[in-house]
Amino acid sequence: MAAPIELHSLTRSYGDRRGVIDLNLEVNEGEIFGFLGPNGAGKSTTIRVLMGLLRPTSGMARIEGLDCWSDAPRVKAKVGFLPGDLHLYEGLTGAAFLDFFAGFRPDSTRRRRELVERLELDLTQRVKAMSKGNRQKLAIVQALMYGAPVLLLDEPSSGLDPLAAETFLTLLREERDAGRTVFFSSHILPEVEHIADRVGIIRDGRLVTVDTMEHLRSLRERPMQIVLSEPVDLRDLEQLSGVRVRSVEDGGKRVTLSVRGPLAPIFGELARMPIADFTYGPPDLESLFMQYYTDAGPKPEGVTA
């Protein structure tokens, strides 16, 4: 059987402007896949191609075995979609808005009611009177109310308060547990860490890596700050596996490191230094992702593109 989402050598260009370049990716059934990257990296372009809103320049995108461009009407019937550039019909009430979209394909009235209650959304308000957060909730209900086998969500938690965001993540877990496939873009790293089974990182239109969250967690670094009574030569410390010097300040007396892997060799080297103070912070997943977002820093060992 075909994977619910497939990209094969997908390229979409905008003339002189970059879109996406030679993307190859499969997303599995019953998986939450986080699509990460800075603004302008190509996340929204990829989702628009999958929705049949943009035609690939070359390559292919498929959903449930259907070509996303030539079979676009059939693809849309299988997808719950939440766009990143949200534009709603402002003259309608929330209830009328959902009724309008439900007219295109059947939805579950019970599921719609449940989503509205759990997101604490007032459907009597007109869209133009809603806050940004409530508009986002309305769009989330519209995407999830059909029970579609594939969900394409572009920055879905944008504008949500922390309580609503946590409810939304719980809803996505329930969708996955029901066997549905969730593909969502984001640049909010803690959100992705908590919810995604796998992640793909895109930078400058190219897919840099695809990996499981479990593996990425095993590679994440922890910050370590050392205060020295006098400056020392750091070359032996820098040569240790898993040690990266982030910054040296205060005339060489304050050193911030990123460390991962076995600690015994690191502590053995530190024991020879005139340490006045020492702090060791919690694991830092953001620093791992930032190595992909920028050209700075070495590529983590064990991660493949």
ChimeraX attribute file (.defattr): number of C-alpha atoms within 10 A of each C-alpha:
attribute: neighborCount
match mode: 1-to-1
recipient: residues
	/A:1	5
	/A:2	13
	/A:3	16
	/A:4	22
	/A:5	22
	/A:6	24
	/A:7	21
	/A:8	15
	/A:9	16
	/A:10	20
	/A:11	25
	/A:12	23
	/A:13	16
	/A:14	9
	/A:15	7
	/A:16	6
	/A:17	8
	/A:18	16
	/A:19	21
	/A:20	26
	/A:21	19
	/A:22	17
	/A:23	21
	/A:24	16
	/A:25	17
	/A:26	17
	/A:27	19
	/A:28	19
	/A:29	18
	/A:30	19
	/A:31	21
	/A:32	25
	/A:33	26
	/A:34	27
	/A:35	27
	/A:36	25
	/A:37	26
	/A:38	17
	/A:39	12
	/A:40	14
	/A:41	21
	/A:42	24
	/A:43	26
	/A:44	23
	/A:45	20
	/A:46	24
	/A:47	23
	/A:48	19
	/A:49	22
	/A:50	27
	/A:51	24
	/A:52	20
	/A:53	13
	/A:54	15
	/A:55	19
	/A:56	22
	/A:57	14
	/A:58	14
	/A:59	16
	/A:60	21
	/A:61	28
	/A:62	25
	/A:63	26
	/A:64	19
	/A:65	15
	/A:66	18
	/A:67	17
	/A:68	27
	/A:69	20
	/A:70	12
	/A:71	14
	/A:72	18
	/A:73	12
	/A:74	15
	/A:75	21
	/A:76	17
	/A:77	15
	/A:78	18
	/A:79	24
	/A:80	22
	/A:81	24
	/A:82	22
	/A:83	18
	/A:84	19
	/A:85	9
	/A:86	11
	/A:87	9
	/A:88	15
	/A:89	12
	/A:90	14
	/A:91	13
	/A:92	17
	/A:93	19
	/A:94	25
	/A:95	16
	/A:96	17
	/A:97	20
	/A:98	20
	/A:99	13
	/A:100	12
	/A:101	13
	/A:102	17
	/A:103	9
	/A:104	9
	/A:105	9
	/A:106	12
	/A:107	19
	/A:108	13
	/A:109	12
	/A:110	10
	/A:111	15
	/A:112	18
	/A:113	12
	/A:114	14
	/A:115	22
	/A:116	20
	/A:117	11
	/A:118	12
	/A:119	20
	/A:120	12
	/A:121	18
	/A:122	16
	/A:123	18
	/A:124	11
	/A:125	16
	/A:126	18
	/A:127	22
	/A:128	15
	/A:129	12
	/A:130	18
	/A:131	12
	/A:132	15
	/A:133	17
	/A:134	23
	/A:135	23
	/A:136	21
	/A:137	26
	/A:138	24
	/A:139	21
	/A:140	22
	/A:141	23
	/A:142	22
	/A:143	21
	/A:144	24
	/A:145	22
	/A:146	20
	/A:147	19
	/A:148	18
	/A:149	22
	/A:150	28
	/A:151	23
	/A:152	22
	/A:153	24
	/A:154	23
	/A:155	20
	/A:156	22
	/A:157	24
	/A:158	15
	/A:159	16
	/A:160	19
	/A:161	11
	/A:162	10
	/A:163	9
	/A:164	18
	/A:165	19
	/A:166	16
	/A:167	14
	/A:168	21
	/A:169	18
	/A:170	13
	/A:171	16
	/A:172	20
	/A:173	17
	/A:174	12
	/A:175	22
	/A:176	20
	/A:177	13
	/A:178	12
	/A:179	14
	/A:180	21
	/A:181	26
	/A:182	28
	/A:183	22
	/A:184	25
	/A:185	26
	/A:186	22
	/A:187	16
	/A:188	15
	/A:189	14
	/A:190	10
	/A:191	15
	/A:192	22
	/A:193	18
	/A:194	11
	/A:195	16
	/A:196	22
	/A:197	18
	/A:198	22
	/A:199	23
	/A:200	18
	/A:201	24
	/A:202	23
	/A:203	20
	/A:204	17
	/A:205	23
	/A:206	18
	/A:207	22
	/A:208	17
	/A:209	14
	/A:210	20
	/A:211	16
	/A:212	15
	/A:213	19
	/A:214	12
	/A:215	12
	/A:216	19
	/A:217	14
	/A:218	12
	/A:219	21
	/A:220	19
	/A:221	24
	/A:222	19
	/A:223	19
	/A:224	19
	/A:225	19
	/A:226	20
	/A:227	19
	/A:228	18
	/A:229	14
	/A:230	13
	/A:231	17
	/A:232	11
	/A:233	9
	/A:234	15
	/A:235	8
	/A:236	9
	/A:237	18
	/A:238	14
	/A:239	10
	/A:240	13
	/A:241	13
	/A:242	18
	/A:243	19
	/A:244	20
	/A:245	17
	/A:246	13
	/A:247	12
	/A:248	16
	/A:249	10
	/A:250	10
	/A:251	9
	/A:252	16
	/A:253	17
	/A:254	20
	/A:255	20
	/A:256	19
	/A:257	20
	/A:258	22
	/A:259	23
	/A:260	17
	/A:261	15
	/A:262	10
	/A:263	11
	/A:264	9
	/A:265	13
	/A:266	19
	/A:267	12
	/A:268	11
	/A:269	13
	/A:270	14
	/A:271	10
	/A:272	8
	/A:273	17
	/A:274	15
	/A:275	16
	/A:276	12
	/A:277	11
	/A:278	13
	/A:279	10
	/A:280	14
	/A:281	11
	/A:282	9
	/A:283	17
	/A:284	16
	/A:285	18
	/A:286	14
	/A:287	16
	/A:288	20
	/A:289	18
	/A:290	14
	/A:291	14
	/A:292	19
	/A:293	18
	/A:294	10
	/A:295	9
	/A:296	9
	/A:297	14
	/A:298	10
	/A:299	13
	/A:300	16
	/A:301	8
	/A:302	8
	/A:303	14
	/A:304	10
	/A:305	9
